[in-house]
């Protein structure tokens, strides 16, 4: 039986098939990738690093970031960090993760260098190889024999977003990554003919697992772009001859703005499907994506602690339901009440999961682990229910639910209603502290280009679609809604940012 390691996701593939493409017609085939991973393992071993050590990676999106993650996680534990962090953020994360080395570009001026020096962590600059495609490099000049990692060895470590508390450390094993990658590739029916356009940051679970690892696990290929650029997306998608892409809803909305003006180009891409995850996809955006690209839209549900995917809408000929995140797609999924009792379809409770892709627990955080696990089930913190067909509907984050005088309001419900308004491009609903009611509803709104709409008009529209207690009290018109590093709209803390608290 095959050992469930990151290395074996790669080793099973045909040598001459393409693994990674990038700008300037750079191509890495699987034989190159396998040799690269072997060489990097030997170089890390030569430096005295073991399967139990961590290496932080701070590189921009692109082929070098992709192959650095694959090579490091195939031998030891990769700790990818956001290249846009500040010195103080790097100091916190490096202190928390305690990596043995930090991998950066040659002559990097990133503040991680200063932070690593302060903490006496070795900086390792990647060394380009003459004549080799981008993404094939050395870390050190010498190699030694090395020990292969086991399934239970940590291969990736990430932090939770930490919007309501100190970020928690999530260790993920080789088995977690392998299992999730295979789950996703099976869900999407990926084959060696598939070519994905990566627009997600490769310091985030979505890009690392759903795009890179799942593609590699299927012997497919990835265009490792330098990042998300909505203006160039369609042209690049055409020249790369992609078959699919995955993103967060804000990215899809930005792509749609261009695609609606280039309908023939969008349709002629012939995408096998479009995937969305990491935040709720408004049904209005689901419909537009399907109609503009003339392809299925596969909304999935993932989180770091599950090594990304938990549920997914199935591929055709099965049904994709707008507003639902699909069926269990890898781990077991259930809905529980607060006492740990399983709830029947149709009843709302907390979504819980267990399986080979689920982390065994947060690092050095007994309190969080006690709260997060019930009888071996991981509690996601998301509220939802299964419909009669077994499709999961997420009604909100338990921590984001707005409690207005005892009336519980899902921000997602208000989002989805207001997104149907013809003048609104984006909206995010959030709670605002109130002395009388505890909380009231605020919404941040971005209007479409040249559209005009007043606060009164939006409230009137909401009153026609929603109960009185769900009508927003505060409406803030913005040019851009604050987003996290991965493009997720930020609800928690938004009231304070907008001066409403």
N, C-alpha and C positions, 0 to 999 in steps of 0.2 A: 504494500500500500504506500502511496506517495506521502512523503512528509510535508505537512502543511506549513511551508516557509515561503517568504518573499522570493528567495532564490529560485524555488521550484515553480513559481508563477512564470518565471522567465525561461528557465532551462528546458521546458517542455516544447518550446516553439521552434519553428523551422528556421534554420540559419539564414537563409537568403530572403526571408520575408522582411518587409520594412517595419521597424519598431517606432521610430521617432523622426519626424521631419521638423524643419525650422526655416526661418527666413534665409534668403540667398541660396535656395536650392540645396540646403544641407540635409543629408539623410543618414540615419543610423540604422543598419540592419541588425537582426537579432544576434548574428555571430559577433558583431562588433560590441553589442551590449553585453553579451555573456563574457567576452574577454575583458571588457572594462570592469565589470563587477568582480571578476577573479583578480585582476590586478590591484584594484582598490582594496580588496580584502587583505591581500598580501602586504600592501603598503601600510595599512592600519595596524596589522599584526606586527610588522617590523618595528613600528613606533611603540610597541608594548601595549596597545589597546586590545581589549578582549570583547567577547560577545556581550558581556554585562556592562560595558561602558556606554556613555552617551556622547554624541557629537552634535553640537548645534550647527545649523546650516543657515547662513544669511546671504542669499543670492537672489538676484532679480528673476522674475518669471522667464522661462526659456528652456532650451535643451539642457543647459548645464545644471539648472535647478532640478530638472526631471531626473537626469542620470545620477546626480549627487544623492538624491533621496533614494533611488533604487539601489545604488551601490552601498551606501551606508547601512540602510535597513536590511540589506542582504547579509550583513556581517555582524553589526552591532545595533545600537538604537539611534535613530535619527530624531533630532529635535529641530524642526524647521521653525524659523522665527520671521516675523513680518519685517521686511527690509526698511519700512518707514517708521519703526519705533524710534523713540528718543533715547538719549543716554540713560536717563533714569529708568525707563522701561526695560531696557536691556539689562541694566544692573539688577533689577528685580527678578527678571526671568532667568538670567544666568545663575544668580544666587540660589534660586528655587530649584533649578534643574541640575546644577552641578555637572555640566559636561566637561569632558577631558580636553576637547579641542573645539574651536569655532572655525568653521570653513567659510571663507570669503573669497571674493575676486582678488586678482593680483592688484597690489597697490590700492586696496580699498580704503576709501575715506569715510565709510559708514561708521557711525558712533559706536557700533558694537565693538570695534577694535579698541577704543578707549576703555569701554566698560570691561572687556575681557582682560586688558592689561591691568586695570585696577584690581581685578579679582584673581590675577595670576593664572589665567587660563590661556593655554597656548593658542595662538592664531595660526591657521593653516591656509595658505593661499593656493588656489587651484593653479596648476601649471599646464598651459596649453601645449599640445603636441603638434609639431609641424606636419602638415598634410592630413591630419585627422579631422573628421567633421566636428562641428561645434557640439559639445556634450561628451566628447571623449578626451579625457585629461588625466593627469597624474596629481596625486597629493604629495607623495614623497618619492625620492629617487631610488629607493631600494625596497625589496620585498622579502618576506619570509613565509614559511609554511603557516597555515592558519587553521583554526578549528571552526567547523561549520556550526551555526547556531541551531538550537532545538526549537520545536514548535512553541514552547512556553517562554522562550527568551523574548524579552521586550525588543520590538523593532521600530516603534514610533512612540513618541511622547508629545502630547499637546496639552495646552491649558484650555479650560472652559472659558467662555467669554467674560464671566465675572461681572455681569451687569448689576447684580444685587449684592455681591459679597466678594471676598478675595477670590481670585481665579483658582480653580482646583486643578491639580495635576492628574492627567488621564494617561496612564501607561497602557499601550496596546501591544499585544504579542504578535509574533509571526503567524500564529494560528488565527488570531483575530483578523489580521489583514488578508491572509489567504482565503479564509472563509467568506469574508465580505466581498472580496473581489470576484470570487466564483459566483456568489449569490447574485451580484449585480449583472455580471456578464450573461448569466442564464436568464435573468429577468428581461434583459434587453435583447436577448438572442444575438449577441455579438459573435461575429466570425472574423476570420483573417481578412475578409474583404472590407471591413469597417474602418473608417478613418475619422477620428473625432477632432474637432477644433476645440482646444482647451482655452477657455477665457477665464477660468477660475484661478485665483492665487494658489500657488503650490506650497503655502504654509498652512492651508486649511484642509480639513478632512474631505470636503466635497471634491476638490480638484485632485488630491492625492489618491483617493480610493475610487470614487465613482468614475473618474475619467482615466487617470493614469494606470492605476493598478488593475482595474476591471478590464481595460483594453489589453494590457500586457497579458493578463490571465487568459484572454481569449485568442492570443496571437494576432490581435488587431494592431492598429497604429494610431499615433497621436500627433497632431500638429502642435508643437510646444511653442505657442505664441509668446510674445514679450509682455502680454497683458491684454486687458479688455479695451478695445477701441471700436465703439459703435459705428463711427464714420467709415471705417475700413472693413467692417465685418463681412458684408455681402461680397465685395470684390475678392477678399482673401478666401472666403468660403468657396467661391467659384474656382479660383486658381488652384486651391488645394484639393478640390473634388471631394469635399467632406461628405459623410453619410449621416452625421448627427452632431449635436452639441448639447451641453448641459450648462445651465446657469441659474442664478437667483432671479426672482421676479423683476427686480429693478433693471437687470441687464436685458431681460426679454423685452421690457417696455422700451428701453433705449433702442434696441435692434428694430423693434416694430415701427418706431418713428421713421426710420430710414426705409424699411422694407415696404411700407405702405406707399412710398413714392417710387418704388422700383418693383412693382408686383410681378412683372414677367421674370426678372432676375431672381427674385425670391422663390417663385414657383419652380423655375428651371433648375434650381439647386438639386431638386429631386431628393430632399432629405428623407431618410427612412423613418426618422422620428425626431422630435424635439423634447428634451428632458428638462424638468424644473424641480429644484429641491432647495433645502436650507431655509425656506420661509414660505408662507402660504401664498399660492398663486391665485389671484382674484379670478373668478370665473369669466369676467369680461376679457381679461388678458388671455386666458385659456382659449376662448373662442376666436380671438383675433389671430393668435399664433396658428391655430388649426386652419383657419380660412386663408391666411396670407401665404403660409408655406405649403398648404395642401398636404399636410402630413399629420400623423397622430401626435398628440401632446401627452407625454408620460410624466405625470406629477408623482414624485416620490417623497418619502418622509425619512429624514436621517438626523443623526446627531453624533457628536464626537464619541460619546461613551459606547455607541453601537458600531464603531468603526464605519460610520455613515449609515447605510441603508437599513431601514426596518420594514417599511411597507412600500409598495409601488403599484400604480395602476399597471395592469398587464398590457402587453403588446396585442395588436390585432391578431386573430379575429375577435378576441375578447374585448369587452367594453372599457373605455376610459371615461371616468365620471369627473366633470368639472366640479371643483370645490371639495373633492375627496382625494385622499392620498393613497388610495388603493387597498390592496390586500397584503397580508403578511408575505414578505418576500425575503426569506432567509431565517431570521429568528422566529421563535414563537411570540405571538403578540396577544395580549388580553387587555381588558378594561376592568379595573378594580375600584372598589370604594375605599374610603380612608382607613377602613379596618382590615383591608386585605382580602375582602370577599370578591369573587369573580362576578361580574355583571353580565346579564344577557344582552344580545343585540338590541339596539334601540335605547339602552340605558346609558346615561353619561357618567363617566368617572375618569380616573387617571389611567393613562396608557402605560402598560408595563411590558417588559420584554425579557427574554432569556434565550441564550444560544451561543454558538461558538464564536460569533463576532462581537459579543458583548464583553466589555472590560470586566476584570475581576474586582475592580474597586479603585477608588482614588488613592493616590500616594500620600502616606502619612496624614490621613484625615479620618480617624475612626468615627468622629461625630457625623461627618457627611455620609460615610458608608453605612452607618446604622440607619440613617434616615432614608438612604437611596435604595436599600435592598429589603425586600419582604419575602421570606421563604424562597430565596434564590432568584426572585424576580427583581429586575431593575426598574425602579419607578422613574419615569421620564420627566415628570413635572408638567406634562402636557395633558390637557383635558380633552376628551373626545368620546366617540361612540361608534360602534359598527352598525351599518344599516342591515336590512334583511338579506342582502346579497353578500355580506361580509366585507364591504368596503368601509374603510375607516374615515371618519370625519373628525378633523381636529378643530375644536371650538375655541382653543386659546391656551396660552401658558397659564398655569394656576397662579403664578406670581403676577401675571399681567391682567388677570380678571379685575374689572372695575366694580367696586362695591359701592353703589349709590344708595345710601340709606337702607341697606339690606337687599336691594335689587342687584343681582349679579349680571353684569353685562360683558359679553365677549367683544373685545376690540376688533376681532376679525369680522364679526357680523356687520359692524358699523362700516368698517373698511369696504367690504364687498358691496354694500348698498350704495355708498357714495361713489365708488368707482364706476357705477353705471351712469352717473351724471355726465352729460355730453361735454361739459366744460372742464372736467377734472382729469388731469393726467396721472397724479399720484396722490395718495392720502394715507395717513397713519393716525390711528386713534389711540389715545392714551388717557390715563387717569390723572386728575388734578385734585390735590387736597382741598377739602372744603370743611369749614367749621361746623356747618349745620348737618350736612349729609355724609360726612366722612370723605367721600370722593364724588366728583362730577366728571363729565366727559369733555375732553378737549380733542380737537383734530387739527393736524397740520396738513395743509392742502397746497399742491402745486397745480396751477391751471395750465391747460394746453396753450400752445403758442397762439397769441392774438385773441384768446378767449377772455371774456369778461363775465364775472359772476360775483354777486355780493354775499355777505354773511347771511343776510335775511333770506336770499334765494336758496342757499344751501340748507338752512334750517327748515324752510318750507318744504323742500324736496325730501328731507329726512322725515318730516312729520307725515308725509304721505306713504312712507315705506316702513316706518319704525314706530314702536310704541313710544308714548311721550317721554318715559324715563330714559329712553335710549337716544334722545335728541341731544346733540352736542351743545354745551353751554358756551365753550370757547372755540372759536375758529381762527386759526392763524394762517395767513397766506404767505407762502415762502417761495423763493426762487428754487431752492433745493432743500430736501429733507435730510437731516443728518443721518449718515449711514455708518455702519461698522466697517471693518477692514475688508470684509468679503462682500460688501454691497447690501447687507441686510439693513432694513430700516430699523432705527433704534426707538423703541417705545419707552423703556424704563429710563427715567431721568430726563425725558424730553420736556416735561412741564417746567423743570428747573432751568433747563437750557433756554427755554423761550420766555423766561421771566414770569411764569404764571404761579410760581411758588416761592 
